[in-house]
Each structure stands twice: as C-alpha cells, then as structure tokens.
C-alpha cells in the first residue's frame, strides 16, 4: 500500500496552482543601502511665533543631501542646508556664524548594518557657510550619529544629531561649538 499526500497529485491536463508570486519587496528588499546605492535626503521645518504686540519673523530650515555608498558600509555625503526668516520688517541682514544663511556640507558616514531595515551610522561632516559669511569663518567639523530605518524598498526615515567645533576662533578668541539635529526622509536610487 502506497500513501500519496493530498494535493500532491494534479489531475491530468490541469496545472497545479502557483502560490509563489513575486512581489516588488522580494525583488528589492527593505534595506538601507549597499555598494553603489545612492540616497537623496530631504528635511525641513518652519516655525513662527505670534504676538499681539510685535511683528515677529518666521523661520525656516531646509536640508537636502546626496549619499553614495562606496562599499557596503562606507558612504560619502554632500548637501545644502538653508536657514532664513520671513515676515520681518528689518532690512538689515546679520552676517557671521549663526546668521540665517546657506551652508554646504561634505562628509563620510559608516553604517553599521545597512543591509537590514534599521541601521545606526556615525561619521564626520565639514560645514561651510556659503552666504552671510564673516571674513574669518573657516567652517566647522561636526561628528554625527544617526539612525535610519527603511519604510519601503525605496524610502527610509532618518534621525541625526551632530556636535562639533568651528575651525576659526570667535571674536574673543574662544572656541565656537556647533550642535545640529535633523529628521527627514531619504529616497533610494
């Protein structure tokens, strides 16, 4: 007596039903990146105080970056960060460190687990103020620590913080420190 499992025998002339359908997530799994991957990140916010006594300006920050993985864990990044204000009656624009301006950034990041859905990363960035710059400003070096999580095969969110120092001294020969934090979305190409 031979036992044959149910469903193992297909009727003659009929194909067995296919249950192994390929989805887009099977072709492109949810990962942060690997060698040759390019990510484009965007972030930004607007804040505005209001008062019945004063006409206070609104402030905005916009961040755009491009990250390219050189290896499975090492990536280089460049970007622009713009800060400004709107709705201010004062036509006198401040200059120097801390003034609303456009900044260029360049750096390198090391991703600890980029082939997974969530990766911690650390790196170093150079920030240069491109507009409203003081004559003696040489930019800043900032150490970064962040976490990035894949929401789909193409999109991920990130949370990043950084702390560093200015390469030039302040007006009273003091060391200038800089803290940055951002939350945004990165798209994989």
HURA-V32678 format. One record per residue. N is the residue number from 1. SS is DSSP state (@ for helix, = for strand, . for the rest). D_LAST is the distance of its C-alpha to the last C-alpha in whole Angstrom. Layout:
n/ss/d_last
N/SS/D_LAST
N/SS/D_LAST
//
This chain:
n/ss/d_last
1/./59
2/./55
3/./52
4/./49
5/./47
6/./46
7/./43
8/./43
9/./45
10/./44
11/./46
12/./47
13/./45
14/./42
15/./39
16/./38
17/./35
18/./32
19/./30
20/./27
21/./25
22/./21
23/./19
24/@/15
25/@/15
26/@/17
27/@/14
28/./11
29/./13
30/./13
31/./12
32/./11
33/./10
34/./11
35/./12
36/./9
37/./7
38/=/5
39/=/6
40/=/8
41/=/11
42/=/14
43/=/18
44/=/21
45/=/24
46/=/28
47/=/31
48/=/35
49/./38
50/./41
51/./45
52/./48
53/./49
54/./46
55/./44
56/./41
57/./37
58/=/34
59/=/31
60/=/28
61/=/25
62/=/21
63/=/18
64/=/15
65/=/13
66/=/10
67/=/10
68/=/10
69/=/11
70/./14
71/./16
72/./15
73/./17
74/=/17
75/=/14
76/=/15
77/=/14
78/=/16
79/=/16
80/=/19
81/=/21
82/=/24
83/=/27
84/=/30
85/=/33
86/=/34
87/./37
88/./39
89/./43
90/./43
91/./42
92/./42
93/./39
94/./39
95/./37
96/./36
97/./35
98/./34
99/./34
100/./31
101/./29
102/=/26
103/=/25
104/=/22
105/=/21
106/=/20
107/=/20
108/=/19
109/=/18
110/=/19
111/=/17
112/./20
113/./19
114/./15
115/./15
116/./17
117/./16
118/=/18
119/=/18
120/=/20
121/=/19
122/=/22
123/=/22
124/=/23
125/=/22
126/=/24
127/=/25
128/=/27
129/=/28
130/./28
131/./30
132/./34
133/./34
134/./37
135/./39
136/./39
137/./35
138/./33
139/./30
140/=/29
141/=/28
142/=/27
143/=/26
144/=/23
145/=/23
146/=/20
147/=/19
148/=/16
149/=/16
150/=/13
151/./15
152/./13
153/./10
154/./7
155/=/10
156/=/12
157/=/15
158/=/16
159/=/20
160/=/21
161/=/24
162/=/26
163/=/29
164/=/30
165/=/33
166/=/33
167/./34
168/./37
169/./40
170/./41
171/./44
172/./46
173/./45
174/./43
175/./40
176/./37
177/=/35
178/=/31
179/=/30
180/=/26
181/=/25
182/=/22
183/=/20
184/=/17
185/=/13
186/=/10
187/=/7
188/=/4
189/./0
//
